[in-house]
Amino acid sequence: MPISTITSSPFNDQKPGTSGLRKKVKHFQQAHYLENFVQSIFSSIGDFKGKTLILGGDGRFYNQDAIQVILRMASANGFAKVIVGQHGIFSTPAASVVIRKKKAFGGIILSASHNPGGADEDFGIKYNTGNGGPAPEKITDAIYEKTLEITEYDTLDSQTDIDLSQLASHDLEGMTVQVIDSVTDYAQLMNELFDFEAIKTMISEGFTLCFDAMHAVTGPYAVEILEKQLGAIPGSVINGISKEDFGGGHPDPNLVHAKHLANLMFSDESPDFGAASDGDGDRNMIVGNNIFVTPSDSLAILTANAHLVASYKGNITGVARSMPTSQAADQVARKMGLDSYETPTGWKFFGNLMDADKVTLCGEESFGTGSNHIREKDGLWAVLFWLNILAVRNESVNDIVQKHWLEFGRNYYSRHDYEGIETESANAVITGLREKVKSLTGTQLSSLTVSYSDDFSYTDPVDNSVSDHQGIRIGFSNGSRIIFRLSGTGTSGATLRIYYESYETETENMNEDTQDALKELIIISLQLSKLEALTGRTEATVIT
């Protein structure tokens, strides 16, 4: 029988967004902390009595413990059924697939995305709605309000754990707990979307690949699809065993944290294609033999070549990118006569556009790409999309990228992350820039003229909601841009991100080193922001 436990709210320290609540594991292990947040979710999402909930996570430390807590609370609160991934595992895109396929009321995903895992590292929890996507702000705001006033939560007296290791159904005080293979439904959808036979043929003819699962959630998915179904040689998936601490690594698929893969792809032993995914499986990095494909270019190339993939041919309604993502996809959309949208960072904005059938493909510069097949970004989906294109075009990654630049121009692009800055100092940088951008338009900075400058505001074309203060934009008359944003994905300090973009159409200038091509913009940004004086930082933590 359920019991009600009186407790106080520990939630006046963070307002969760669409990426959920992220804290150190020890924070979640405080008495009643996780329970308060879960009850706040259940009290904010509407009438789910008799409905189904999807539950799982990226396998990081505390994943299994949290699932048992949530199962007991789901039963006490009136769910009829909870579908859990075997061993408590669901990649974020796979959870979205299952929510949509099973027509579930919603889902709880346990993940801190690309943040490190382990007993002393990060944990996270978020709620996805029945469309499979992150909860919109009206729900996350309601959850937050509940966390400020909660005094009790409902759970079961019994502390007996459900066995998540075996595929089976269990009864938990009248609620069914069904443990399913977390890979099957996702793999089936990928088979429907892409030409597995063409990819298998390409691989059988000698095409080689390396996929770095980074000891994170995509290991089982990649082994099943890439090695078992598509025939890549065993060992093509590296770091494929999911671990609670991600093998001590940082599961963020970029050239710094996926260094082993990067070194391999820029060596004499390079396979034809390389890719990596992150902690919860929604991000991707694409690398060819001696070439790194920026996420911005990847979105543009997928859009330009979507007609080569049968399930997308003739079905592209539009393309969307987050505001900091380069304008490479815009160049493709303009030439192909497609609608294009610039949104704030956050997948829910894409979800609104997809639900309204305004866009089919979308992407963020932070290594996230996706389509309307689900309502989350999807790392392995992007890898399979690339493999399908490679199988049809029978060209190398490098050839495809070079030909794309010749046709659409090259958007030189880079992101400089300054991680772990004192929050007060980071806020001082942004506050100073907000004041400066009010009067920058028309001024000369170095050799460039400012054509516009603002603090990006977005009015959603679907629900007319307004999102202000989404990042400082400085645009120049030659198409170059500098963007400043504070990131909310960390659990300590602040991360200041600076994005640089320069558009080039002259063939002879398309193979310059990226940082050299952006040097003038980098100098302007540091002088304008007074970053060193305000933060003490002299160089970026990560450059991608």
C-alpha positions as CSV (number, residue, x, y, z in Angstrom):
1,M,0.0,0.0,0.0
2,P,1.2,3.6,-0.7
3,I,2.3,5.8,2.1
4,S,2.7,9.5,2.3
5,T,5.9,10.9,3.7
6,I,6.2,14.4,4.9
7,T,9.3,16.2,3.6
8,S,10.6,19.6,2.8
9,S,11.7,21.0,-0.6
10,P,15.4,21.1,-1.5
11,F,14.7,22.6,-4.9
12,N,15.2,26.3,-4.5
13,D,18.7,26.1,-6.0
14,Q,17.9,25.3,-9.7
15,K,15.1,25.6,-12.1
16,P,15.1,22.5,-14.3
17,G,14.7,23.1,-18.1
18,T,13.9,20.8,-21.0
19,S,17.2,19.1,-20.4
20,G,16.0,18.2,-16.9
21,L,17.5,18.5,-13.5
22,R,21.3,17.8,-13.4
23,K,23.3,17.6,-10.2
24,K,26.1,15.6,-8.6
25,V,25.2,12.1,-7.6
26,K,25.6,12.9,-4.0
27,H,23.0,15.7,-4.4
28,F,20.5,13.2,-5.7
29,Q,21.4,10.8,-2.9
30,Q,20.1,13.3,-0.2
31,A,17.1,12.0,1.7
32,H,13.9,12.6,-0.3
33,Y,15.6,14.7,-3.0
34,L,14.9,12.4,-6.0
35,E,11.5,11.5,-4.6
36,N,10.5,15.2,-4.3
37,F,11.4,15.8,-7.9
38,V,9.7,12.7,-9.2
39,Q,6.5,13.6,-7.2
40,S,6.7,17.1,-8.7
41,I,6.7,15.6,-12.2
42,F,3.8,13.3,-11.4
43,S,1.8,16.3,-9.9
44,S,2.4,18.4,-13.0
45,I,1.8,16.3,-16.1
46,G,-2.0,15.7,-16.0
47,D,-4.2,12.7,-15.6
48,F,-2.1,9.6,-16.2
49,K,-4.2,7.2,-14.1
50,G,-4.3,3.8,-15.9
51,K,-1.7,5.0,-18.5
52,T,1.8,3.8,-19.5
53,L,5.1,5.3,-18.6
54,I,8.5,4.6,-20.3
55,L,11.5,4.5,-17.9
56,G,15.2,4.1,-18.4
57,G,18.5,5.9,-18.6
58,D,22.1,6.0,-19.9
59,G,23.4,3.5,-17.3
60,R,25.5,6.0,-15.4
61,F,26.1,5.5,-11.6
62,Y,22.8,5.7,-9.6
63,N,20.7,4.7,-12.7
64,Q,19.5,1.4,-11.2
65,D,18.8,2.8,-7.7
66,A,16.8,5.7,-9.1
67,I,14.7,3.4,-11.3
68,Q,13.6,1.3,-8.3
69,V,12.6,4.5,-6.5
70,I,10.6,5.7,-9.5
71,L,8.9,2.3,-10.0
72,R,7.6,2.3,-6.5
73,M,6.4,5.9,-6.8
74,A,4.8,5.3,-10.2
75,S,2.8,2.4,-8.7
76,A,1.7,4.5,-5.7
77,N,0.7,7.4,-8.0
78,G,-1.6,5.3,-10.2
79,F,0.3,4.4,-13.4
80,A,-1.1,1.1,-14.9
81,K,2.2,0.1,-16.5
82,V,5.8,1.1,-16.7
83,I,8.0,-0.2,-19.6
84,V,11.7,-0.3,-18.5
85,G,14.7,-1.0,-20.7
86,Q,16.6,-4.2,-19.7
87,H,19.2,-3.4,-17.0
88,G,17.5,0.0,-16.8
89,I,19.0,1.1,-20.1
90,F,17.4,3.3,-22.7
91,S,19.3,5.7,-25.0
92,T,17.5,9.1,-25.1
93,P,16.5,8.6,-28.8
94,A,15.5,5.0,-28.1
95,A,13.2,6.1,-25.3
96,S,11.6,8.6,-27.7
97,V,11.1,5.8,-30.2
98,V,9.4,3.6,-27.6
99,I,7.2,6.4,-26.2
100,R,5.9,7.0,-29.6
101,K,5.6,3.4,-30.7
102,K,3.8,2.3,-27.5
103,K,1.7,5.4,-27.4
104,A,2.8,5.9,-23.8
105,F,1.6,8.9,-21.7
106,G,5.2,10.0,-21.4
107,G,8.6,8.9,-20.2
108,I,11.2,9.6,-17.5
109,I,14.8,9.5,-18.8
110,L,17.7,9.3,-16.4
111,S,20.7,11.0,-17.9
112,A,23.1,13.9,-17.6
113,S,23.8,13.7,-21.3
114,H,27.5,14.2,-22.2
115,N,28.5,15.0,-18.6
116,P,30.9,12.7,-16.8
117,G,29.5,9.8,-14.7
118,G,30.5,8.0,-11.5
119,A,29.9,8.2,-7.8
120,D,31.4,11.7,-7.6
121,E,30.1,12.9,-10.9
122,D,26.8,13.9,-12.5
123,F,23.3,12.5,-12.6
124,G,20.2,13.8,-14.3
125,I,16.5,13.3,-14.8
126,K,14.0,14.7,-17.3
127,Y,10.4,14.1,-18.4
128,N,9.4,13.6,-22.0
129,T,5.8,14.0,-23.1
130,G,3.7,11.7,-25.3
131,N,5.2,12.9,-28.5
132,G,8.5,11.5,-27.3
133,G,10.1,14.9,-26.9
134,P,11.3,17.0,-23.9
135,A,8.6,18.6,-21.9
136,P,7.7,22.1,-23.0
137,E,8.3,25.1,-20.7
138,K,4.7,25.2,-19.4
139,I,5.3,21.7,-17.9
140,T,8.9,22.3,-16.7
141,D,7.7,25.5,-15.1
142,A,4.9,23.7,-13.4
143,I,7.3,21.0,-12.1
144,Y,9.6,23.7,-10.7
145,E,6.7,25.4,-8.9
146,K,5.7,22.1,-7.4
147,T,9.3,21.6,-6.1
148,L,9.0,24.8,-4.2
149,E,5.9,23.8,-2.3
150,I,6.0,20.0,-2.0
151,T,5.4,18.6,1.4
152,E,4.8,14.9,0.7
153,Y,5.2,12.2,-1.9
154,D,3.5,8.9,-2.5
155,T,5.5,5.6,-2.6
156,L,5.1,2.0,-1.6
157,D,5.9,0.5,1.8
158,S,7.8,-2.4,0.1
159,Q,11.4,-1.8,-0.7
160,T,11.7,-5.0,-2.8
161,D,13.5,-4.3,-6.1
162,I,12.3,-5.4,-9.5
163,D,14.7,-7.6,-11.4
164,L,15.7,-5.6,-14.4
165,S,18.2,-8.1,-15.8
166,Q,15.7,-10.4,-17.5
167,L,13.0,-9.8,-20.1
168,A,9.8,-10.3,-18.1
169,S,6.7,-8.8,-16.7
170,H,6.2,-8.2,-13.0
171,D,3.3,-7.0,-10.8
172,L,4.1,-4.2,-8.5
173,E,1.1,-3.6,-6.2
174,G,-1.3,-3.7,-9.2
175,M,1.0,-1.9,-11.7
176,T,2.7,-3.9,-14.5
177,V,6.4,-3.5,-14.9
178,Q,7.5,-4.8,-18.3
179,V,11.2,-5.2,-18.9
180,I,12.0,-5.1,-22.6
181,D,15.1,-5.2,-24.8
182,S,16.0,-1.6,-25.2
183,V,17.6,-2.0,-28.6
184,T,14.9,-3.9,-30.6
185,D,12.4,-1.2,-31.3
186,Y,15.1,1.4,-32.2
187,A,16.9,-1.0,-34.5
188,Q,13.7,-1.9,-36.3
189,L,12.9,1.8,-36.9
190,M,16.4,2.4,-38.3
191,N,16.0,-0.5,-40.7
192,E,12.8,1.1,-41.9
193,L,14.4,4.5,-42.5
194,F,17.7,3.5,-44.1
195,D,18.8,1.1,-46.9
196,F,20.5,-1.5,-44.8
197,E,21.1,-3.7,-47.8
198,A,23.0,-1.0,-49.6
199,I,25.1,-0.3,-46.5
200,K,25.8,-4.0,-46.0
201,T,26.9,-4.3,-49.6
202,M,29.3,-1.4,-49.2
203,I,30.8,-2.9,-46.1
204,S,31.1,-6.4,-47.6
205,E,33.1,-4.8,-50.5
206,G,35.7,-3.6,-48.1
207,F,34.4,-0.3,-46.6
208,T,35.8,0.1,-43.0
209,L,34.4,2.0,-40.1
210,C,35.1,2.8,-36.4
211,F,32.4,3.8,-34.0
212,D,33.4,5.0,-30.6
213,A,30.6,4.4,-28.1
214,M,32.7,6.0,-25.3
215,H,31.7,3.3,-22.8
216,A,28.3,5.0,-22.8
217,V,24.7,3.9,-23.7
218,T,25.1,3.4,-27.5
219,G,27.4,0.5,-27.2
220,P,24.7,-2.2,-27.3
221,Y,22.9,-0.3,-30.1
222,A,26.0,0.1,-32.2
223,V,27.1,-3.5,-31.8
224,E,23.7,-4.8,-32.8
225,I,23.2,-2.5,-35.8
226,L,26.7,-1.8,-37.2
227,E,28.3,-5.2,-36.5
228,K,25.5,-7.8,-36.3
229,Q,23.0,-6.4,-38.8
230,L,25.2,-4.4,-41.2
231,G,28.3,-6.7,-41.1
232,A,31.0,-4.4,-39.9
233,I,33.9,-6.5,-38.6
234,P,33.8,-7.3,-34.9
235,G,35.7,-4.6,-33.1
236,S,34.5,-1.8,-35.4
237,V,32.6,-0.6,-32.3
238,I,35.2,0.5,-29.8
239,N,34.6,1.2,-26.1
240,G,31.3,-0.6,-26.6
241,I,30.8,-1.9,-23.1
242,S,28.5,0.5,-21.2
243,K,30.0,1.4,-17.8
244,E,28.6,3.4,-14.8
245,D,31.5,5.8,-15.0
246,F,31.9,5.7,-18.8
247,G,35.3,4.1,-18.3
248,G,36.6,7.2,-16.5
249,G,36.2,9.3,-19.6
250,H,34.1,12.3,-20.6
251,P,31.4,11.0,-23.0
252,D,31.3,14.1,-25.1
253,P,31.9,13.2,-28.8
254,N,34.3,15.9,-29.9
255,L,38.0,15.9,-31.0
256,V,39.2,16.4,-27.5
257,H,37.2,13.8,-25.6
258,A,37.1,11.2,-28.4
259,K,40.8,11.7,-28.9
260,H,41.6,8.0,-29.6
261,L,39.1,8.0,-32.5
262,A,40.4,11.4,-33.8
263,N,44.0,10.2,-33.7
264,L,43.0,7.0,-35.6
265,M,41.1,8.9,-38.3
266,F,44.1,11.2,-38.9
267,S,46.6,8.4,-39.1
268,D,47.9,6.1,-41.8
269,E,45.7,3.3,-40.4
270,S,42.5,5.4,-40.7
271,P,39.3,3.5,-41.7
272,D,37.0,5.0,-44.3
273,F,34.6,6.4,-41.8
274,G,34.6,7.3,-38.1
275,A,31.9,8.3,-35.7
276,A,31.2,8.7,-32.0
277,S,28.2,9.2,-29.7
278,D,27.8,10.6,-26.2
279,G,26.6,9.5,-22.8
280,D,22.9,9.1,-23.6
281,G,23.2,8.5,-27.4
282,D,21.7,11.7,-28.8
283,R,24.8,13.4,-30.1
284,N,27.2,12.4,-32.9
285,M,30.6,13.2,-34.3
286,I,31.4,12.4,-37.9
287,V,35.0,12.0,-39.1
288,G,36.3,10.9,-42.4
289,N,39.8,9.9,-43.4
290,N,41.8,13.0,-42.4
291,I,38.7,15.2,-42.2
292,F,36.5,16.3,-39.3
293,V,32.9,17.2,-40.4
294,T,31.6,20.0,-38.2
295,P,28.0,19.3,-36.9
296,S,26.9,22.4,-38.8
297,D,28.3,21.1,-42.1
298,S,26.9,17.6,-41.3
299,L,23.3,19.0,-41.0
300,A,23.8,20.9,-44.3
301,I,25.2,17.8,-46.1
302,L,22.4,15.5,-44.8
303,T,19.8,18.1,-46.1
304,A,21.5,18.4,-49.5
305,N,21.6,14.6,-49.9
306,A,18.4,13.6,-48.3
307,H,17.0,12.7,-51.7
308,L,19.4,9.7,-51.8
309,V,17.6,8.1,-48.8
310,A,14.4,6.6,-49.9
311,S,12.4,7.4,-46.7
312,Y,13.3,11.1,-47.0
313,K,13.2,11.6,-50.7
314,G,10.5,14.1,-51.6
315,N,9.6,14.3,-47.9
316,I,11.7,17.2,-46.6
317,T,9.3,20.0,-45.6
318,G,12.0,22.3,-44.1
319,V,15.2,22.4,-42.0
320,A,15.8,24.1,-38.7
321,R,19.0,24.9,-36.8
322,S,19.7,26.4,-33.5
323,M,20.8,30.0,-33.6
324,P,24.5,29.3,-32.7
325,T,24.7,26.7,-35.4
326,S,26.4,27.9,-38.6
327,Q,24.3,29.1,-41.5
328,A,25.5,26.2,-43.8
329,A,22.0,24.6,-43.8
330,D,20.5,27.9,-44.7
331,Q,22.6,28.0,-47.9
332,V,21.2,24.5,-48.8
333,A,17.7,25.4,-48.0
334,R,17.8,28.6,-50.1
335,K,19.1,26.8,-53.1
336,M,16.7,23.9,-52.7
337,G,13.7,26.1,-52.1
338,L,13.1,24.8,-48.6
339,D,11.9,26.7,-45.5
340,S,14.5,27.2,-42.9
341,Y,14.2,28.2,-39.3
342,E,16.6,29.7,-36.7
343,T,15.6,28.7,-33.2
344,P,17.0,29.0,-29.7
345,T,19.1,26.2,-28.4
346,G,16.9,23.4,-27.1
347,W,15.3,20.5,-28.9
348,K,11.7,21.4,-27.8
349,F,11.8,24.2,-30.4
350,F,12.4,21.7,-33.1
351,G,9.7,19.5,-31.7
352,N,7.1,22.2,-32.1
353,L,8.1,22.7,-35.7
354,M,8.1,19.0,-36.5
355,D,4.7,18.5,-34.8
356,A,3.4,21.2,-37.1
357,D,5.1,19.6,-40.1
358,K,7.1,22.7,-40.8
359,V,10.5,20.9,-40.8
360,T,11.9,17.4,-41.3
361,L,15.6,17.8,-40.5
362,C,17.1,19.8,-37.7
363,G,20.4,20.2,-35.9
364,E,22.5,22.0,-33.3
365,E,26.2,22.8,-33.4
366,S,26.7,20.9,-30.2
367,F,26.8,17.6,-32.1
368,G,23.1,17.0,-32.2
369,T,21.2,16.1,-35.4
370,G,17.8,14.6,-35.9
371,S,14.6,14.4,-37.9
372,N,10.9,14.0,-37.4
373,H,11.2,10.2,-36.9
374,I,11.4,11.0,-33.2
375,R,11.4,14.2,-31.0
376,E,15.0,14.0,-29.8
377,K,18.3,14.3,-31.5
378,D,19.7,11.0,-32.5
379,G,23.4,10.1,-32.7
380,L,23.3,6.7,-34.3
381,W,20.6,7.8,-36.7
382,A,23.0,10.5,-38.0
383,V,25.7,7.9,-38.4
384,L,23.4,5.6,-40.4
385,F,22.2,8.5,-42.6
386,W,25.8,9.2,-43.5
387,L,26.5,5.5,-44.2
388,N,23.4,5.5,-46.5
389,I,24.7,8.5,-48.4
390,L,28.2,7.0,-48.7
391,A,26.8,3.7,-50.0
392,V,24.8,5.5,-52.7
393,R,27.4,8.1,-53.8
394,N,30.3,5.7,-53.6
395,E,32.6,8.6,-52.6
396,S,34.7,9.3,-49.6
397,V,33.7,11.6,-46.8
398,N,36.3,14.1,-47.9
399,D,35.1,14.1,-51.5
400,I,31.5,14.7,-50.4
401,V,32.5,17.5,-48.1
402,Q,34.7,19.2,-50.7
403,K,32.0,19.0,-53.4
404,H,29.5,20.4,-51.0
405,W,31.6,23.4,-50.3
406,L,32.1,24.0,-54.0
407,E,28.4,24.0,-54.6
408,F,27.2,25.9,-51.5
409,G,30.2,27.7,-50.2
410,R,32.1,27.0,-47.0
411,N,31.0,28.3,-43.6
412,Y,34.2,28.3,-41.6
413,Y,33.0,27.6,-38.0
414,S,34.3,27.0,-34.6
415,R,33.1,27.0,-31.0
416,H,35.4,28.0,-28.1
417,D,34.3,26.8,-24.7
418,Y,35.5,28.4,-21.4
419,E,34.4,25.8,-18.8
420,G,34.1,26.1,-15.1
421,I,34.1,29.9,-14.9
422,E,32.8,31.5,-11.7
423,T,29.2,32.2,-12.4
424,E,29.5,35.8,-11.3
425,S,32.3,36.5,-13.7
426,A,30.5,34.7,-16.6
427,N,27.4,36.8,-16.0
428,A,29.5,40.0,-16.0
429,V,30.8,39.1,-19.5
430,I,27.2,38.7,-20.8
431,T,25.9,41.7,-19.0
432,G,28.6,43.9,-20.4
433,L,27.9,42.5,-23.9
434,R,24.2,43.1,-23.6
435,E,24.8,46.7,-23.0
436,K,27.3,47.0,-25.9
437,V,25.2,45.4,-28.6
438,K,22.6,48.1,-28.2
439,S,24.8,50.5,-30.1
440,L,27.1,48.3,-32.2
441,T,25.2,48.2,-35.5
442,G,27.0,50.2,-38.2
443,T,30.3,50.5,-36.3
444,Q,33.6,49.2,-37.5
445,L,35.4,46.5,-35.6
446,S,38.8,45.8,-37.0
447,S,38.3,45.6,-40.8
448,L,34.6,44.5,-40.4
449,T,31.4,46.5,-40.3
450,V,28.6,45.4,-37.9
451,S,25.4,44.9,-39.8
452,Y,23.3,43.8,-36.7
453,S,23.8,43.1,-33.0
454,D,21.2,41.9,-30.5
455,D,20.3,39.6,-27.7
456,F,18.5,36.9,-29.7
457,S,14.7,36.6,-29.1
458,Y,12.5,34.0,-30.7
459,T,8.8,33.9,-31.3
460,D,7.7,30.4,-31.9
461,P,5.7,30.2,-35.2
462,V,3.6,27.4,-33.8
463,D,2.5,28.4,-30.3
464,N,3.6,32.1,-30.4
465,S,5.6,31.7,-27.2
466,V,8.5,34.1,-26.8
467,S,12.0,33.2,-25.7
468,D,14.2,36.1,-24.8
469,H,17.9,36.4,-24.0
470,Q,19.0,33.4,-26.0
471,G,22.5,34.6,-26.9
472,I,24.4,37.7,-28.0
473,R,24.6,37.9,-31.8
474,I,27.0,40.2,-33.7
475,G,26.7,39.9,-37.4
476,F,29.0,41.5,-40.0
477,S,28.3,42.8,-43.5
478,N,30.4,40.0,-45.1
479,G,28.2,37.3,-43.5
480,S,30.5,36.6,-40.5
481,R,29.1,36.2,-37.0
482,I,30.2,36.1,-33.4
483,I,27.9,34.7,-30.8
484,F,28.2,34.5,-27.0
485,R,26.1,32.2,-24.9
486,L,26.1,30.8,-21.3
487,S,25.5,27.1,-21.2
488,G,23.3,25.4,-18.7
489,T,24.4,21.8,-19.2
490,G,27.1,21.7,-16.4
491,T,26.6,21.1,-12.7
492,S,29.3,23.4,-11.3
493,G,30.3,26.9,-12.4
494,A,29.4,28.3,-15.8
495,T,30.4,27.6,-19.3
496,L,30.8,30.5,-21.6
497,R,30.6,29.5,-25.3
498,I,31.8,31.8,-28.1
499,Y,30.9,30.8,-31.7
500,Y,32.7,32.1,-34.8
501,E,31.5,31.9,-38.4
502,S,32.9,33.2,-41.7
503,Y,31.4,32.4,-45.1
504,E,33.7,31.8,-48.0
505,T,32.8,31.3,-51.7
506,E,36.2,31.6,-53.3
507,T,37.5,28.1,-54.2
508,E,41.1,28.9,-53.6
509,N,40.2,30.0,-50.0
510,M,38.2,26.9,-49.0
511,N,41.0,24.8,-47.4
512,E,42.5,27.3,-45.0
513,D,43.0,26.2,-41.4
514,T,39.8,27.0,-39.6
515,Q,41.3,28.9,-36.6
516,D,43.4,30.9,-39.1
517,A,40.3,31.8,-41.1
518,L,38.6,33.0,-38.0
519,K,41.5,34.8,-36.4
520,E,40.2,38.3,-36.9
521,L,36.8,37.3,-35.4
522,I,38.5,35.7,-32.4
523,I,40.6,38.8,-31.7
524,I,37.4,41.0,-31.9
525,S,35.5,38.8,-29.5
526,L,38.1,38.8,-26.8
527,Q,38.6,42.6,-27.0
528,L,34.9,43.3,-27.1
529,S,34.0,41.0,-24.2
530,K,36.9,41.8,-22.0
531,L,36.9,38.1,-21.3
532,E,40.4,37.8,-19.8
533,A,40.0,40.8,-17.5
534,L,36.6,39.6,-16.2
535,T,37.4,35.9,-15.9
536,G,41.1,35.5,-15.8
537,R,40.9,33.1,-18.7
538,T,43.6,33.3,-21.4
539,E,42.5,30.4,-23.5
540,A,39.5,28.2,-24.2
541,T,39.1,24.8,-22.4
542,V,37.8,23.1,-25.5
543,I,37.9,24.2,-29.2
544,T,35.7,22.4,-31.7
